[in-house]
């Protein structure tokens, strides 16, 4: 760690979680040649977070202020607790260091805007994403003309709509852009379907089937064909971490903020009763 050119601090609600484990692993293994290292950590749930840090040989600090002395960049995690992200960002962003914020960025659109405004106030480059932004589907879309994608269908599972719907939504928006005009929701329990109308007469269907054996997948319809893809999840977290390192190295976000806000807006409107009655404007 002493020779790392980029020192990263993990800031979390409770460091004992899947994302903290997987990001630490890929930074130490697949991405070790990038020259970044996790040199410190802190968590709101101090006892559990300190135990995680000791188990994983990561220095632990009682506060963000103490952590700041040994890091150059931040990763705000708490993937299951987006309601904590604003408070964590209020502690982190005033230090002026590039910051990655884990999914889901915020519990609602208003809070998402507050986080971005806070980042702007302190001149901090910030980005956020679901790991489903970094799959072979986006690689295919990048290989064709930007206007070729006319329709998409995405699928995702997970334990709950609130925590996991972002994944198939991110999959669609990262391929089709932020120009969503309206949506309708069908279903309220384990089987939810979102119908999205985009600009330029493009459309998408997002299926969120919680507590089922539903792999992440998508179909992409162009003017010439329809292709179906099942997501290879083996590399998506390494790819997400690599994009965060690109942010740190360049000081420039690699994700269009408008897409992050469109994703949060979709999730907000999908939770409103009006989206069950017909198409609701975004």
Secondary structure, DSSP 8 states (H G I E B T S, - for coil): -TT-SEEEEEEES-S-SHHHHHHHHHHHTTTGGG-EEEEEEEESSHHHHHHHHHHTT--B-SSHHHHGGG-SEEEE--TT-GGGHHHHHHHHGGG---EEEESS--SSHHHHHHHHHHHHHTT--EEEE-GGGSSHHHHHHHTS-TT-EEEEEEEE--S-HHHHHHHHHHHHHHHH-S-EEEEEEE-SSSEEEEEEEEGGG-EEEEEEETTS----EEEEEESS-EEEEE--TTSHHHHHHHHHHHHHHHSS-SS-HHHHHHHHHHHHHHTSGGGGTS-EE-
